[in-house]
Amino acid sequence: MSRSEALREDARAMQGELVELRHRLHRQPEVGLQLPRTQETVLAALEGLGLEVSTGTSTTSVTAVLRGGRRGPAVLLRGDMDALPVQEETGLAFSSEVEGVMHACGHDLHTAMLVGAARLLHAHRETLAGDVVFMFQPGEEGWDGAGHMLAEGVLDAAGQRVSSAYGMHVMSAMNPRGQFTTRPGTLMAASDELRVTVRGAGGHGSAPHLAKDPVTVAAQLVGDLQTMVTRTFDVFDPVILTVGLFHAGTKRNIIPDEATFQATVRTFSAEARDRMREASVLLCRSVAAGYGLEADAQYLEEYPVTVNAPDHAAFAAAVATEVFGADRYAPRVFPHAGSEDFSRVLEAVPGCYLFLGATVGEDWSTAPNNHSPRAQFSDEVLADGVLLHAELAVRALERDAAGTVAATG
């Protein structure tokens, strides 16, 4: 039996355990950087594997290092563990038991798959041409858990900087169940926040000329920002700006002193992000000044653009195609407008992030999307996710070891 056949067989054999682990995680979701129950579950699942395990100080992260049978480079596999503040409406038998919290983005599958990959690679550790770092990360959903783990040294946990890094995200509706997809270069957008407070002078609604109405100026800015995007940014390097929060006033006949709104901003290149940071703030301040008001505009950076190294994206696509067949891999044409803090890892070391379709049912095009209270993710993809994690690690170690030898020889 070849190594790939053995990995496949062993991955399939653990499917039942993976499902049980995923359901346990799904019932007890946790939000943010502190996930004590999740951390405890992961540590218990890794017990007995002889891994070098460490936990975070600023978060409840888990970093586990597997030493391979041969000396060589180290590669990193990442799984995020946190849930969302969403009330589950799936009706599943293993639905969340925590009020107002749900694994609506599939991170319970990511955690279970990474545990499975650790077990699978441990069973085949003597064949590994180096070490594997398993990055169990809290706080992906807006808490910058990756940034915390990088600051605490996850990339050097094996005693040397990892030579490459790989991660995977399940999708409830973006592509067919069991299909892998990625692309070279920009895969996901940067995510930032524009926070604006327009300050005027309140008054009676019947006499707006005696006040300085911040509501009308703030409302105009919502439209002006959209016009700025379409008229000053290249359509082939797009910008998305969506105002999701707008607040002003206490009663219909009172002009308030101030109006506030917040927008999410998505950009697909560092250049567009830099321009948007300056242009959006300047526009808000200038328009408000034109009406004799002031605007406090802040552009708050969150996650950078997720960029796959082209050669690593080609490598990951080739591995997925060889392991699962050509019908199980589809190249992604356009980037995804969502964002990821795995982008911080890919800024530091080359690697690739992939998507895996996990739709429940056959019609993936109409299924509820990630973050929906009705989002569901199929258990059927768990063993395949474990297998691709393992194959990427095994082959990346061999590839990176060969590259190191070539570079030093």
C-alpha positions in Angstrom: 0.0 0.0 0.0 1.4 3.4 -1.0 1.7 6.2 1.6 -1.1 8.2 0.0 -3.4 5.1 0.1 -2.5 4.6 3.7 -3.2 8.2 4.6 -6.6 8.0 2.8 -7.6 4.8 4.5 -6.6 6.1 7.9 -8.4 9.4 7.4 -11.6 7.6 6.4 -11.3 5.3 9.5 -11.5 8.3 11.8 -14.6 9.8 10.3 -16.9 8.7 13.1 -14.6 10.2 15.8 -14.3 13.4 13.8 -18.1 13.7 13.6 -18.4 13.2 17.4 -15.8 15.8 18.1 -17.3 18.3 15.7 -20.8 17.9 17.3 -19.3 18.3 20.8 -17.6 21.6 19.7 -20.8 22.7 18.0 -22.9 22.3 21.1 -20.5 24.4 23.2 -19.5 27.4 21.1 -17.4 30.3 22.4 -16.7 33.7 21.1 -13.6 35.8 21.0 -10.0 35.2 22.3 -10.9 33.3 25.4 -12.3 29.8 24.6 -11.6 27.7 27.7 -14.0 24.9 27.0 -12.8 24.6 23.4 -9.1 24.7 24.5 -9.8 21.9 27.0 -11.5 19.8 24.3 -8.6 20.3 21.9 -6.0 19.5 24.5 -7.8 16.3 25.5 -8.1 15.3 21.8 -4.3 15.7 21.3 -3.4 13.9 24.5 -1.2 10.8 24.1 0.3 11.9 20.7 3.6 13.0 22.1 3.3 16.4 20.6 5.1 19.5 22.0 2.1 21.4 23.2 2.0 25.0 24.4 -0.9 27.3 25.2 -1.2 31.1 24.7 -0.8 33.7 27.3 -3.0 36.4 25.8 -5.5 33.9 24.3 -6.6 30.3 24.8 -4.7 29.3 21.8 -3.1 25.8 21.4 0.2 25.3 19.4 1.3 21.7 18.9 4.5 20.6 17.2 4.9 17.2 15.7 8.5 16.1 15.1 9.0 14.1 11.9 11.2 11.1 11.4 13.7 13.0 9.4 15.3 16.4 10.1 14.1 19.1 7.8 12.0 22.2 7.6 8.8 22.9 9.4 5.3 23.7 7.9 2.3 25.1 9.6 -1.4 24.0 9.4 -4.0 26.3 10.9 -7.5 25.9 12.2 -9.6 28.6 13.9 -11.8 27.7 16.8 -14.1 30.6 17.7 -17.8 31.0 17.1 -20.2 33.9 16.4 -22.7 35.9 18.5 -25.6 34.4 16.5 -28.7 32.6 17.8 -28.8 29.2 16.0 -32.0 28.4 14.0 -30.9 25.2 12.2 -32.9 22.8 14.3 -30.1 20.3 14.3 -29.9 17.6 16.9 -26.5 18.9 18.0 -27.5 22.6 17.9 -25.7 25.1 20.1 -26.6 24.8 23.8 -25.3 28.4 24.5 -27.9 31.1 24.1 -27.0 33.6 21.4 -23.8 31.9 20.3 -23.3 29.6 17.3 -20.7 28.0 15.1 -22.2 29.8 12.1 -18.9 29.9 10.1 -17.8 26.3 10.4 -14.9 26.7 12.7 -16.0 23.6 14.6 -15.2 21.7 11.4 -11.8 23.4 11.1 -10.9 22.5 14.7 -12.0 18.8 14.2 -10.1 18.6 10.9 -6.9 19.9 12.4 -7.1 17.5 15.3 -7.7 14.7 12.8 -4.7 15.9 10.8 -2.5 15.8 13.9 -3.6 12.3 14.7 -3.1 11.1 11.1 0.3 12.7 10.7 1.4 11.4 14.1 0.6 7.9 12.9 2.9 8.5 9.9 5.4 10.7 11.6 8.4 8.5 10.7 7.9 9.3 7.0 7.8 13.1 7.5 10.8 15.1 6.1 10.5 17.6 8.9 8.2 19.0 11.5 4.5 20.2 11.5 3.2 23.1 13.6 -0.6 22.8 14.3 -2.0 26.3 15.0 -5.3 26.1 16.9 -6.4 29.8 16.9 -9.1 31.6 18.8 -10.5 35.0 17.8 -10.6 34.9 14.0 -14.0 36.7 13.9 -12.8 40.2 14.3 -10.5 39.6 17.3 -7.2 39.2 15.4 -6.3 35.9 17.1 -3.7 35.3 14.4 -2.0 38.5 15.3 -1.8 37.4 18.9 -0.4 34.0 18.1 2.2 35.5 15.7 3.3 37.9 18.5 3.7 34.9 20.8 5.9 33.1 18.3 3.7 30.4 16.6 5.7 30.6 13.4 8.9 29.7 15.3 7.3 27.1 17.6 9.4 24.3 16.0 12.6 26.0 16.8 12.9 27.4 13.3 10.7 29.6 11.1 8.1 27.6 9.2 8.9 27.5 5.5 5.3 27.5 4.4 1.7 27.6 5.9 -1.6 26.2 4.8 -5.2 26.7 5.9 -8.7 25.8 4.8 -12.2 27.2 5.2 -15.5 25.4 4.8 -18.3 27.1 3.0 -22.0 26.4 3.4 -23.1 27.9 0.1 -20.2 29.1 -2.1 -19.4 25.9 -4.0 -20.6 22.3 -4.2 -20.0 19.9 -1.3 -16.6 18.3 -1.4 -15.1 20.7 -3.9 -11.9 22.5 -3.1 -11.0 25.8 -4.7 -8.4 28.5 -4.4 -6.5 30.9 -6.6 -3.0 32.5 -6.8 -2.5 36.0 -5.6 -5.4 37.9 -3.8 -7.9 35.3 -2.5 -9.7 37.4 0.1 -10.2 41.1 0.7 -8.8 43.4 3.4 -11.3 44.4 6.0 -11.4 47.8 7.6 -13.8 50.1 9.5 -14.7 53.7 8.7 -16.2 55.3 11.8 -17.7 58.8 11.3 -19.3 61.3 13.7 -20.7 64.5 12.2 -21.0 67.2 14.8 -23.4 70.2 14.4 -25.7 72.2 16.6 -29.1 70.9 17.6 -32.4 72.7 17.4 -36.1 72.5 16.7 -37.2 70.5 13.7 -39.4 73.4 12.6 -36.4 75.8 12.3 -33.5 73.9 10.7 -32.0 77.2 9.6 -31.3 78.1 13.2 -29.4 74.8 13.8 -26.6 72.9 12.1 -28.2 69.7 11.1 -25.7 66.7 11.3 -28.3 64.2 10.0 -28.6 65.5 6.5 -24.8 65.9 6.2 -24.2 62.3 7.5 -26.9 61.0 5.1 -25.2 62.8 2.2 -21.9 61.3 3.2 -23.3 57.8 2.9 -24.1 58.5 -0.8 -21.0 60.6 -1.4 -18.7 57.8 -0.3 -20.4 55.4 -2.8 -19.9 58.0 -5.5 -16.2 58.4 -4.5 -15.7 54.7 -4.8 -17.2 54.4 -8.3 -15.6 57.6 -9.6 -12.0 57.4 -8.2 -11.2 53.7 -7.9 -10.4 51.4 -10.8 -13.3 48.9 -11.3 -10.7 46.2 -11.9 -9.2 46.9 -8.4 -12.5 47.2 -6.6 -13.5 48.7 -3.3 -16.7 47.8 -1.4 -18.0 50.2 1.2 -21.2 49.3 3.1 -22.7 51.4 5.9 -24.2 49.0 8.3 -24.9 51.3 11.3 -26.4 54.8 11.3 -27.6 56.5 14.4 -28.9 60.0 15.1 -31.5 61.7 17.2 -34.0 60.9 19.9 -37.3 62.2 18.4 -38.7 63.2 15.0 -38.9 67.0 15.7 -35.5 67.4 17.4 -32.4 68.2 15.4 -29.6 66.4 17.3 -26.1 67.7 17.9 -24.5 64.8 16.2 -25.0 61.9 13.9 -22.8 58.8 13.6 -22.4 56.0 11.1 -20.0 53.0 10.6 -19.0 51.3 7.5 -17.1 48.1 6.6 -14.6 48.7 3.8 -13.2 45.9 1.6 -10.3 46.3 -0.7 -8.3 43.8 -2.7 -4.9 45.4 -2.9 -2.6 47.2 -0.6 -2.6 50.2 -3.0 -6.4 50.5 -3.0 -6.4 50.2 0.8 -3.9 53.0 1.3 -5.8 55.3 -1.1 -9.1 54.5 0.6 -7.7 55.2 4.1 -6.8 58.8 3.0 -9.6 59.5 0.6 -12.6 58.4 2.8 -11.4 60.5 5.7 -10.7 63.6 3.6 -14.1 63.4 1.9 -16.0 63.2 5.2 -14.1 66.1 6.7 -14.4 68.2 3.6 -18.1 67.7 3.0 -18.9 68.5 6.6 -16.8 71.6 6.5 -18.6 72.8 3.4 -21.8 72.9 5.4 -20.1 74.5 8.4 -20.0 71.3 10.5 -17.2 69.1 11.7 -16.7 65.4 11.0 -14.6 63.2 13.1 -13.6 60.4 10.6 -11.5 57.4 11.7 -10.2 54.7 9.4 -9.5 51.6 11.5 -7.5 48.8 9.9 -8.5 45.3 10.7 -7.3 42.4 8.5 -5.0 42.8 5.4 -5.5 41.3 2.0 -5.2 37.5 2.0 -2.6 36.7 -0.7 -1.6 33.2 -1.8 1.9 32.8 -3.0 1.4 31.8 -6.7 3.7 28.8 -6.5 2.1 27.6 -3.3 -1.4 28.0 -4.7 -0.4 26.0 -7.8 1.1 23.3 -5.5 -2.0 23.1 -3.3 -4.3 22.9 -6.4 -2.1 20.1 -7.8 -2.2 18.2 -4.5 -6.0 18.5 -4.2 -6.4 17.4 -7.8 -4.1 14.4 -7.5 -5.5 13.2 -4.2 -9.2 13.7 -4.9 -9.5 13.8 -8.7 -10.0 16.6 -11.2 -13.7 16.9 -10.6 -13.1 17.8 -6.9 -11.0 20.8 -7.6 -12.1 24.0 -9.4 -9.9 27.1 -9.7 -11.5 30.2 -8.3 -11.7 33.0 -10.8 -12.4 36.0 -8.6 -11.3 36.8 -5.0 -13.8 36.5 -2.2 -14.9 39.7 -0.5 -14.8 38.2 2.9 -11.6 38.7 5.0 -9.3 36.4 7.1 -6.7 37.0 9.7 -4.8 34.1 8.2 -3.7 36.9 6.0 -1.2 37.8 8.7 0.4 34.4 8.5 0.6 34.7 4.7 2.2 38.1 5.0 5.0 36.5 7.1 5.6 33.2 5.3 4.5 31.9 1.9 1.6 29.5 1.7 -2.0 29.0 0.5 -5.5 29.2 1.8 -8.3 27.1 0.3 -12.0 26.8 0.4 -13.9 23.5 0.8 -17.6 23.3 -0.1 -19.6 21.8 2.8 -23.1 22.4 1.7 -25.9 20.3 3.3 -28.1 19.1 0.4 -27.5 19.4 -3.3 -28.4 23.0 -4.1 -25.4 24.9 -2.8 -26.5 28.1 -4.7 -29.5 28.7 -2.5 -28.2 27.3 0.8 -27.9 29.8 3.7 -24.4 31.4 3.7 -21.8 31.4 6.4 -22.8 33.6 9.4 -26.5 32.9 8.8 -28.3 31.6 11.9 -29.5 28.8 9.5 -26.1 28.0 8.1 -25.3 24.2 8.1 -22.1 22.4 7.2 -21.9 18.8 6.2 -20.1 16.2 8.3 -19.2 14.4 5.1 -16.3 16.6 4.3 -14.4 16.1 7.6 -12.3 13.1 6.6 -11.5 14.8 3.2 -10.4 18.0 5.0 -8.1 15.9 7.3 -6.6 14.1 4.3 -5.9 17.3 2.4 -4.3 18.9 5.5 -2.1 15.9 5.9 -1.1 15.6 2.2 -0.3 19.2 2.0 2.0 18.9 5.1 3.7 15.7 3.9 4.3 17.0 0.4 5.2 20.6 1.4 7.9 19.2 3.8 9.4 17.2 0.9 9.2 20.1 -1.5 10.6 22.6 1.0 13.3 20.2 2.1 14.4 19.8 -1.5 14.3 23.5 -2.0 16.5 24.0 1.1 19.0 21.4 -0.2 19.1 23.1 -3.6 19.6 26.5 -2.0 22.4 25.3 0.3 24.0 22.8 -2.0 
